[in-house]
Amino acid sequence: MGARRRSPFRYDLWNLKYLHRFTWSHLSEHLAFERQVRRQRLRAEVAQAKRETDFYLRSVERGQRFLAADGDFTRPDSSWAFVQRPTEQELRARKAARPGGRERARLANAQDQARSNRGLLARIFGAPPPSESVAETSLVRDS
């Protein structure tokens, strides 16, 4: 659809479709909306990148403070020390060190002695000791 002979568009064919009730303002509104969506997407990407950068910088600062505190000998726990859970003996010693703990320790010691005297009491009163009764029942089952 060209007008002049020397025009570069003389032999081009234009295919146009008529859109009922479509105006130029619809097209310009759509293009403006697409531009606005693109700008908003770019702002969101920039904000996300800024949040990631800030998080990284905070982590680096926190690590530097941690390493600086690790070399500080004025702090009581300045090294990478791992503490093991206390043993049963350590717990008993701590309880004994508390006020009233000596009495509890004495009672616990008396209970331990009573447990060790069960065999003696069993011999006195004629009942088989607990360890022997278990051995005899296993012998009875085998035969």
C-alpha positions in Angstrom: 0.0 0.0 0.0 2.4 2.6 -1.2 1.6 5.9 -2.8 4.6 6.8 -4.9 6.6 4.7 -7.3 9.9 5.3 -5.6 8.6 4.8 -2.1 10.2 1.8 -0.3 6.7 0.8 1.0 5.0 0.9 -2.4 4.6 -2.9 -2.8 3.9 -3.7 0.9 0.5 -5.1 1.7 -1.1 -4.0 4.9 -3.6 -6.3 6.6 -5.7 -4.4 9.0 -8.5 -5.8 11.2 -11.2 -3.6 12.4 -11.9 -3.9 16.1 -15.3 -2.9 17.1 -15.4 -0.1 19.8 -11.6 -0.1 20.1 -10.1 3.3 20.5 -6.6 4.8 20.6 -6.9 5.5 24.3 -7.3 1.7 24.9 -4.0 1.0 23.3 -2.2 3.9 25.1 -3.7 2.8 28.4 -2.5 -0.8 27.9 1.0 0.4 27.0 1.1 2.7 30.1 0.0 -0.3 32.2 2.8 -2.5 30.8 5.4 0.2 31.5 4.1 0.6 35.1 4.2 -3.2 35.7 7.8 -3.3 34.3 8.9 -0.4 36.6 7.3 -2.1 39.6 9.0 -5.4 38.9 12.3 -3.6 38.6 11.8 -1.8 41.9 10.9 -5.2 43.6 14.1 -6.8 42.2 16.2 -3.8 43.4 14.6 -4.0 46.8 15.3 -7.7 47.0 18.9 -7.3 46.0 19.3 -4.5 48.6 17.8 -6.8 51.4 20.2 -9.6 50.4 23.2 -7.2 50.4 22.2 -5.8 53.8 21.8 -9.3 55.3 25.2 -10.3 53.9 26.8 -7.2 55.4 25.2 -7.8 58.8 26.4 -11.4 58.8 29.9 -10.2 58.0 29.9 -7.7 60.8 28.5 -10.2 63.2 31.2 -12.7 62.2 33.9 -10.0 62.7 32.5 -9.2 66.1 32.5 -12.8 67.1 36.0 -13.4 65.9 37.1 -10.2 67.8 35.4 -11.4 70.9 37.1 -14.8 70.5 40.5 -13.3 70.9 39.6 -11.1 73.8 41.0 -12.6 77.0 39.1 -10.2 79.3 35.9 -12.1 78.5 35.5 -15.2 80.7 34.4 -17.5 77.9 36.4 -16.3 74.9 37.2 -19.6 73.3 35.3 -22.2 71.4 34.8 -24.4 74.5 32.3 -27.2 74.4 30.9 -28.4 77.7 30.1 -32.0 78.3 27.0 -33.0 80.3 27.9 -33.6 84.0 28.2 -37.2 85.1 26.1 -38.8 87.8 29.0 -38.4 90.3 29.4 -34.7 89.6 25.7 -34.2 90.0 25.7 -35.9 93.4 28.8 -33.9 94.5 27.0 -30.7 93.6 23.9 -31.7 95.5 26.0 -32.6 98.5 27.6 -29.2 98.4 24.2 -27.4 98.7 22.8 -26.6 102.1 21.1 -29.8 103.4 22.8 -31.8 100.7 25.1 -33.6 103.2 22.0 -35.2 104.8 20.7 -36.3 101.3 24.2 -37.7 100.5 24.2 -39.6 103.8 20.7 -41.0 103.0 21.8 -42.0 99.5 24.9 -43.7 100.9 22.7 -45.6 103.4 20.4 -46.8 100.6 23.4 -48.0 98.6 24.6 -49.9 101.6 21.2 -51.4 102.2 21.1 -52.6 98.6 24.5 -54.3 99.0 23.3 -55.9 102.3 20.4 -57.7 100.6 22.4 -60.8 100.1 23.5 -60.8 103.7 20.0 -60.4 104.9 18.8 -63.1 102.6 21.3 -65.5 104.2 20.3 -64.5 107.7 16.6 -65.1 107.1 17.0 -68.2 104.9 15.9 -66.8 101.6 18.2 -67.3 98.6 20.1 -64.1 97.6 18.7 -62.3 94.6 21.6 -63.2 92.3 21.4 -66.9 93.2 17.7 -67.1 92.7 18.1 -65.8 89.2 20.9 -68.4 88.5 18.7 -71.2 90.0 15.7 -70.3 87.8 17.8 -70.5 84.7 19.2 -73.9 85.8 15.6 -75.2 86.3 14.5 -74.1 82.9 17.5 -75.7 81.2 16.9 -79.2 82.7 
